[in-house]
Amino acid sequence: MDNNSSSEKYMLTFELHKSDELQELSIHGSADGLVALANALLHLVRNTKQGYFNHDHLMSDSWGGTELTSESQAADSTLLHHVKIYCYKGEKFQW
């Protein structure tokens, strides 16, 4: 993803919500933040070779990245500062 500060460009967070019987991941994003996420996913798909897997990291500035916002959007959630996204292409994969 782009190396400019996400907090200045857009809002994008991944937040984990837990209760006694529920675990839920919420993605909060401004329109520009969701477009940046979509572009990161498409970039990963385009750059993964057939029969292989590839991955990318999204991190907040607190963790040395620029892709995620460092402020939680929900009071009852845990903000994730590091998100790994994996892409697998084909039926058999080379590790």
Backbone as CSV, one residue per row, in Angstrom:
resi,resn,N_x,N_y,N_z,CA_x,CA_y,CA_z,C_x,C_y,C_z
1,MET,0.838,-1.176,0.000,0.000,0.000,0.000,0.881,1.237,0.000
2,ASP,0.302,2.374,-0.149,1.001,3.635,-0.228,1.750,3.952,1.053
3,ASN,2.882,4.642,0.968,3.695,4.934,2.140,3.334,6.225,2.846
4,ASN,2.314,6.948,2.403,1.887,8.146,3.107,1.130,7.763,4.355
5,SER,1.069,8.665,5.319,0.403,8.375,6.591,-1.085,8.173,6.391
6,SER,-1.601,7.029,6.842,-3.019,6.736,6.674,-3.881,7.679,7.472
7,SER,-3.404,8.139,8.631,-4.214,9.003,9.472,-4.497,10.333,8.786
8,GLU,-3.633,10.755,7.875,-3.854,11.991,7.142,-4.691,11.762,5.890
9,LYS,-4.628,10.569,5.320,-5.311,10.288,4.059,-6.687,9.681,4.244
10,TYR,-6.794,8.722,5.153,-8.037,7.973,5.303,-8.086,7.289,6.649
11,MET,-9.234,6.700,6.947,-9.403,5.932,8.173,-9.635,4.474,7.785
12,LEU,-8.866,3.575,8.418,-9.031,2.142,8.201,-8.569,1.413,9.454
13,THR,-9.493,0.699,10.107,-9.140,-0.091,11.288,-9.749,-1.480,11.193
14,PHE,-9.062,-2.430,11.810,-9.571,-3.784,12.046,-9.694,-3.892,13.559
15,GLU,-10.893,-4.232,14.044,-11.138,-4.255,15.479,-11.825,-5.557,15.871
16,LEU,-11.336,-6.139,16.965,-11.866,-7.406,17.460,-12.815,-7.134,18.617
17,HIS,-14.006,-7.728,18.530,-15.016,-7.617,19.581,-15.204,-9.002,20.181
18,LYS,-15.158,-9.085,21.508,-15.335,-10.367,22.181,-16.422,-10.253,23.237
19,SER,-17.221,-11.297,23.312,-18.164,-11.454,24.410,-18.099,-12.919,24.829
20,ASP,-18.944,-13.321,25.758,-18.908,-14.702,26.243,-19.115,-15.720,25.131
21,GLU,-19.998,-15.441,24.201,-20.282,-16.426,23.163,-19.991,-15.942,21.741
22,LEU,-19.342,-14.793,21.616,-19.154,-14.224,20.285,-17.752,-13.659,20.123
23,GLN,-17.149,-13.928,18.973,-15.944,-13.236,18.535,-16.249,-12.663,17.171
24,GLU,-15.936,-11.392,16.984,-16.304,-10.721,15.748,-15.199,-9.760,15.336
25,LEU,-14.896,-9.741,14.069,-13.948,-8.791,13.513,-14.738,-7.729,12.764
26,SER,-14.484,-6.479,13.084,-15.118,-5.369,12.370,-14.048,-4.601,11.616
27,ILE,-14.377,-4.223,10.398,-13.509,-3.374,9.595,-14.209,-2.025,9.480
28,HIS,-13.543,-0.992,9.966,-14.063,0.369,9.886,-13.220,1.115,8.868
29,GLY,-13.861,1.818,7.945,-13.072,2.566,6.976,-13.842,3.692,6.342
30,SER,-13.133,4.779,6.091,-13.693,5.831,5.248,-13.738,5.262,3.826
31,ALA,-14.400,5.966,2.938,-14.471,5.491,1.549,-13.066,5.311,0.977
32,ASP,-12.185,6.277,1.222,-10.815,6.177,0.717,-10.053,5.034,1.381
33,GLY,-10.320,4.786,2.662,-9.679,3.683,3.363,-10.082,2.337,2.805
34,LEU,-11.371,2.188,2.480,-11.842,0.922,1.905,-11.323,0.729,0.487
35,VAL,-11.172,1.807,-0.254,-10.560,1.715,-1.587,-9.103,1.280,-1.453
36,ALA,-8.378,1.819,-0.473,-6.988,1.413,-0.246,-6.909,-0.070,0.106
37,LEU,-7.849,-0.559,0.928,-7.888,-1.981,1.266,-8.166,-2.822,0.025
38,ALA,-9.134,-2.411,-0.777,-9.456,-3.137,-2.017,-8.249,-3.174,-2.951
39,ASN,-7.548,-2.067,-3.056,-6.353,-2.020,-3.911,-5.254,-2.929,-3.389
40,ALA,-5.094,-2.995,-2.069,-4.086,-3.894,-1.485,-4.437,-5.349,-1.783
41,LEU,-5.714,-5.697,-1.685,-6.149,-7.060,-1.991,-5.918,-7.394,-3.462
42,LEU,-6.284,-6.482,-4.345,-6.081,-6.708,-5.779,-4.606,-6.810,-6.120
43,HIS,-3.771,-5.984,-5.505,-2.326,-6.043,-5.726,-1.779,-7.410,-5.318
44,LEU,-2.245,-7.925,-4.191,-1.803,-9.230,-3.709,-2.222,-10.340,-4.675
45,VAL,-3.441,-10.285,-5.156,-3.931,-11.295,-6.109,-3.119,-11.250,-7.398
46,ARG,-2.870,-10.070,-7.892,-2.134,-9.926,-9.158,-0.679,-10.378,-9.046
47,ASN,-0.107,-10.291,-7.856,1.320,-10.588,-7.684,1.598,-11.950,-7.066
48,THR,0.581,-12.785,-6.954,0.760,-14.149,-6.468,0.804,-15.085,-7.661
49,LYS,1.887,-15.849,-7.781,2.046,-16.773,-8.906,1.136,-17.986,-8.730
50,GLN,0.691,-18.527,-9.843,-0.128,-19.734,-9.836,0.628,-20.867,-9.136
51,GLY,-0.048,-21.555,-8.219,0.559,-22.654,-7.500,1.332,-22.219,-6.263
52,TYR,1.283,-20.944,-5.936,2.021,-20.412,-4.793,1.075,-19.629,-3.882
53,PHE,1.626,-19.194,-2.765,0.904,-18.264,-1.916,1.789,-17.058,-1.652
54,ASN,1.161,-15.965,-1.301,1.859,-14.725,-1.037,1.119,-14.033,0.106
55,HIS,1.737,-13.047,0.702,1.062,-12.320,1.776,1.512,-10.867,1.818
56,ASP,0.730,-10.077,2.526,1.051,-8.671,2.719,0.725,-8.310,4.160
57,HIS,1.316,-7.235,4.644,1.100,-6.763,6.003,0.460,-5.382,5.960
58,LEU,-0.529,-5.176,6.781,-1.103,-3.857,7.001,-0.818,-3.515,8.457
59,MET,-0.226,-2.348,8.713,0.128,-1.984,10.087,-0.191,-0.514,10.352
60,SER,-0.471,-0.251,11.614,-0.689,1.129,12.036,0.665,1.814,12.230
61,ASP,0.637,3.132,12.344,1.896,3.856,12.565,2.524,3.479,13.904
62,SER,1.709,3.019,14.856,2.238,2.554,16.142,3.144,1.346,15.968
63,TRP,2.943,0.607,14.883,3.733,-0.591,14.605,4.659,-0.389,13.412
64,GLY,4.870,0.849,13.011,5.809,1.143,11.934,5.217,1.122,10.544
65,GLY,3.908,1.045,10.441,3.257,1.029,9.134,2.531,2.325,8.858
66,THR,1.859,2.332,7.715,1.087,3.513,7.321,-0.306,3.141,6.815
67,GLU,-0.616,1.856,6.805,-1.847,1.404,6.154,-3.072,1.475,7.059
68,LEU,-2.877,1.338,8.371,-4.002,1.309,9.302,-3.985,2.514,10.221
69,THR,-5.162,2.928,10.623,-5.336,4.032,11.567,-5.096,3.523,12.979
70,SER,-4.520,4.352,13.826,-4.160,3.940,15.188,-5.224,4.230,16.235
71,GLU,-6.372,4.731,15.835,-7.431,5.053,16.787,-8.623,4.136,16.585
72,SER,-9.038,3.481,17.660,-10.195,2.591,17.620,-11.460,3.391,17.322
73,GLN,-12.384,2.788,16.614,-13.647,3.435,16.273,-14.795,2.971,17.158
74,ALA,-14.598,1.888,17.896,-15.635,1.348,18.778,-15.062,1.227,20.186
75,ALA,-15.834,1.649,21.172,-15.366,1.675,22.558,-15.120,0.280,23.119
76,ASP,-15.879,-0.694,22.685,-15.801,-2.039,23.258,-14.960,-3.004,22.420
77,SER,-13.989,-2.483,21.689,-13.204,-3.343,20.800,-11.720,-3.248,21.125
78,THR,-10.983,-4.231,20.593,-9.530,-4.228,20.663,-9.013,-3.909,19.272
79,LEU,-8.254,-2.844,19.173,-7.696,-2.416,17.898,-6.565,-3.348,17.496
80,LEU,-6.595,-3.833,16.262,-5.513,-4.666,15.727,-4.530,-3.756,14.992
81,HIS,-3.272,-3.793,15.410,-2.255,-2.930,14.811,-1.504,-3.610,13.674
82,HIS,-1.698,-4.921,13.520,-0.994,-5.673,12.482,-1.957,-6.704,11.899
83,VAL,-2.200,-6.601,10.606,-3.083,-7.534,9.897,-2.274,-8.153,8.765
84,LYS,-2.257,-9.490,8.707,-1.609,-10.207,7.605,-2.712,-10.724,6.686
85,ILE,-2.509,-10.537,5.396,-3.466,-11.011,4.388,-2.736,-12.002,3.500
86,TYR,-3.306,-13.206,3.363,-2.700,-14.265,2.552,-3.523,-14.510,1.297
87,CYS,-2.839,-14.777,0.201,-3.478,-15.154,-1.063,-2.901,-16.490,-1.510
88,TYR,-3.762,-17.439,-1.822,-3.368,-18.761,-2.314,-3.922,-18.919,-3.719
89,LYS,-3.080,-19.321,-4.669,-3.525,-19.537,-6.047,-3.257,-20.969,-6.464
90,GLY,-4.277,-21.618,-6.972,-4.142,-22.982,-7.462,-4.606,-23.997,-6.446
91,GLU,-4.570,-25.259,-6.840,-5.026,-26.323,-5.960,-3.914,-26.841,-5.063
92,LYS,-2.675,-26.806,-5.537,-1.530,-27.227,-4.742,-0.580,-26.056,-4.632
93,PHE,-0.007,-25.887,-3.471,0.811,-24.709,-3.212,2.238,-25.080,-2.884
94,GLN,3.148,-24.245,-3.324,4.560,-24.371,-2.972,4.788,-23.566,-1.718
95,TRP,5.311,-24.176,-0.677,5.565,-23.456,0.567,6.970,-22.991,0.540
